[in-house]
Amino acid sequence: MPALYMVRYYGTRFRRHVVQRRDGLFWGGGGWVRPVGGATLYRLVRDAQAQCVRLQRQLTDGKPRREFKCSFVFSVIADDVAGFTVAEVADYVERAVNVSVDYDAEGDGPVAGGYVECLVKLAELKEVVSRKRKGD
């Protein structure tokens, strides 16, 4: 993939996030800039990830793709597990869980010039029968 976007941490005391392109440039809101001081700062990682998705989709929409599915299991463990709804769990997961691909560590994917995209479809979240673990 000629361009690949990733979220980087910026700052130490007040950590923010920036979007960086594979060639080292940073997203400045209307174009690519250097140095990082000209980049758009995102307070929440999910906002920076959303910008990455928008930018990457400009490159990938209309291209051939294969899709694979697996399950994520979210368990809420508490003394009172009846005091919330599935929608509240989905809202929590959307705010708190960060799913990403480490392109720096593993490259483009299983095929050269490819791009692996992760999507968690929280609208499909449903409650299932719990499995007890040892000791429960």
C-alpha positions in Angstrom: 0.0 0.0 0.0 1.7 3.3 -1.0 0.5 5.1 2.0 -0.2 3.7 5.4 -1.5 5.7 8.3 -0.9 5.1 12.0 -1.7 6.7 15.3 1.3 8.0 17.3 1.4 9.3 20.8 2.6 12.9 21.1 3.6 14.6 24.3 4.4 13.3 27.8 2.6 15.4 30.4 -0.6 15.8 28.4 -0.6 12.9 26.0 -2.3 13.5 22.6 -2.4 11.6 19.4 -1.3 12.4 15.9 -1.8 10.6 12.5 1.5 9.8 10.8 2.0 8.5 7.2 4.5 5.8 6.4 6.9 8.3 5.0 7.1 10.3 8.3 4.7 13.1 7.5 1.9 14.1 9.8 -1.8 14.9 9.1 -2.3 18.6 9.6 -6.0 18.8 9.0 -5.9 19.8 5.3 -2.7 18.1 4.2 0.5 16.4 5.2 3.1 18.4 7.3 6.5 18.2 8.9 7.5 18.6 11.7 5.0 17.0 14.1 4.3 20.5 15.7 2.1 21.3 12.7 0.0 18.2 13.1 -3.6 18.0 14.2 -3.7 16.8 17.8 -6.4 14.4 18.9 -7.2 14.1 22.6 -8.8 10.6 22.1 -7.1 7.8 20.3 -10.5 6.8 18.8 -10.7 10.2 17.1 -7.2 9.8 15.6 -8.1 6.2 14.5 -11.3 7.5 12.8 -9.2 10.0 10.8 -6.8 7.1 9.8 -9.8 5.1 8.6 -11.1 8.1 6.5 -7.7 8.6 4.9 -7.1 4.9 4.2 -10.6 4.4 2.8 -9.8 7.0 0.1 -7.0 4.6 -1.0 -8.8 1.3 -0.6 -12.5 1.9 -1.6 -13.3 -0.1 -4.7 -10.3 -2.4 -4.5 -10.8 -6.2 -4.3 -10.9 -7.6 -0.7 -11.3 -10.8 1.2 -13.0 -10.6 4.6 -12.4 -12.9 7.6 -14.3 -13.0 10.9 -13.6 -14.0 14.5 -15.2 -13.3 17.8 -14.4 -11.0 20.6 -15.8 -11.9 24.0 -16.4 -9.2 26.6 -17.2 -10.4 30.1 -18.6 -8.1 32.8 -17.6 -9.5 36.1 -19.1 -7.9 39.2 -21.2 -8.7 42.3 -24.2 -7.1 40.6 -24.2 -8.0 36.9 -27.9 -7.2 36.3 -27.6 -3.4 36.6 -26.8 -2.5 33.0 -27.9 -3.0 29.4 -26.2 -4.4 26.3 -26.2 -0.9 24.9 -24.2 0.3 27.9 -21.7 -2.4 27.4 -21.3 -1.5 23.7 -20.9 2.2 24.7 -18.2 1.2 27.2 -16.4 -1.0 24.7 -16.5 1.7 22.1 -14.9 4.2 24.5 -12.4 1.9 26.3 -11.2 -0.8 23.9 -8.5 0.0 21.4 -8.2 -2.6 18.5 -5.4 -1.9 16.1 -2.8 -3.4 13.8 0.9 -2.9 14.4 2.1 -2.3 10.9 5.6 -1.2 12.1 6.1 -4.7 13.6 4.6 -6.8 10.9 4.4 -4.8 7.7 1.5 -4.6 5.2 -0.1 -8.0 5.8 0.0 -11.5 4.3 0.4 -10.1 0.8 2.9 -7.5 -0.4 1.3 -4.1 -1.0 -1.8 -5.1 1.0 -3.6 -3.5 3.9 -5.2 -5.3 6.9 -8.2 -3.4 8.3 -9.9 -4.2 11.7 -13.5 -3.4 12.4 -15.5 -4.2 15.5 -19.2 -4.2 14.7 -20.6 -3.2 18.1 -24.1 -2.9 16.6 -24.0 -6.7 16.5 -23.1 -7.1 20.2 -25.5 -9.4 22.0 -25.6 -11.2 25.3 -24.9 -14.9 25.3 -25.2 -17.6 28.0 -22.2 -17.3 30.3 -19.7 -20.1 30.7 -18.5 -20.7 34.2 -14.8 -20.8 34.8 -13.0 -23.1 37.3 -13.6 -21.8 40.8 -16.9 -20.1 39.8 
